Amino acid sequence: MADKRFPIDLSKARILISNDDGIHAPGLKILEKAARKLSKDVWVMAPEHENSGAGHSLTLRSPLRMRKVSDRRYACDGTPTDCVLLAINHLLKDERPTLVLSGINRGANLGEDVHYSGTVAAAMEAVLLGVPAIALSVSVPWGQKAHWPTAEMHTAETIKKLCKIGWPDDVLMNVNFPHVADPKKVLGIRAARQGKRKIGDTMVQSRDPRGVPYFWIGDTKAGRVPAKGSDLATIIEGYISVTPIGINMTSKPALAKLKRALG
C-alpha cells in the first residue's frame, strides 16, 4: 500500500527544525537556510544549550520552559526529544509539521552513534509522533574543523531527493556528509547500512587538581577498517550516506526462535 505522505511537496510543507548542538549552533543555521530554500513555512525549536550524547532522553521530573528567540524560532531548556515533543504537541498543535529536520550535527552519527545521538533522537521522536523525519550530520575527525560548505551545498538537494522517494512511517532517514573540504568533490549520495564503531573503546584516566581520580570517555580505537557498504565506509569513500533507521527494535530472528521454543 502506497504511503500517502510521499512525495512531499516541500513548497507547501511546514518544516520543523531541531538539533542537539543548541539554538546558536552553526549547523542549525545552515539547515535553516537550506529549509527556507524549500519552504516558506519553517519553524525552529532547539535546545538552549548543547545536548550531544543525550540520546532519546525525556525530561520528566522538572518543568520545561521555552522562549521565543525571533519569528518562528524558539529555544527550550530541555533535551532534543523535549524540543520536538513540545513543538509538535504545543507550538504547532493547530497545524502539525509535514517534515522534521534535525541537525546539522557537528560530528558524524554513524554506526552505534545513533543510539547515543540527540540529533537522531529528535528525528526519532518526530517519527513516534507520526511525522516524517531526517537527521543530518557532518563528519568531523576529532580535533579538526567542520567543512560546513560541503553540507551547505548538498543539504537542500539531499532533502528533496529523499522526500521524493519516501520511506515507511516507522523509519527515519539518517544522513551523514563526508569530511570533504571541496563541496564539488562529493561523489554523490548512497544508501548504506548501519556500520560498527563503538565509541568509548578508549578511556582516559587522570586526577583533577585536588587529586581526585576522574575518567574521560574517548573516541573509538584507530585502525579499524569499516565494512564495505556501511555508512562508515560510504563517507570515507567521499559519498553522502543515507541510512534508514527503524524505530521498532524487535529482533525478528530472535522472536521467531523464542516462539518456536516457548510456543
C-alpha angles and dihedrals in degrees: 000000000000119000105241091204091074143113090033115216095221093190088067098033128116105223125199118197128198137155143176099240093073140253094294098047118130092226091058091055091051091050091049090051092050093047092051089056087060103038141013092214103074125150131184130206111169136159118271090232139021115290102180111162092017091126116189094329119155126201109237107151101052135042123262123231128194130191132196110244097179139320108332091348120112137171126210127199091222138076128294088262090053090051095055093042092050094045097049098038098039119008096042099022093122091056115015120213120266092213138013121211121192124196147328084222119201098233132034123277101211136145112348090355088092091072092058101032120114087195092060091040092058089054090045092054090053091053091050087054092051100258124123112244143190126198116205129194138168120223113241122172111224112276095016132104124255118251095226095171089066092057091040093056097046106033101086094045092048091052091048093051094049094046090052093051097042131198139222120289093245094054136081126201116239112201125189125185117212124245094257120146096201109058090205090062094065103116098213141272124308134184109235138179122238110274133205126256110133111207119222097047088128121057126189116211122192143130130262122232090275092054096253113142119243137179128216120200109231138196129281121288114275124240100045115137111217119229116262113259093026124122089250094054092044096059092042087057089055101257131123106248123217119191124182108223117202121217096208106079097188111134104228095198091050091045091052091050091049092050090052091049099040101031 
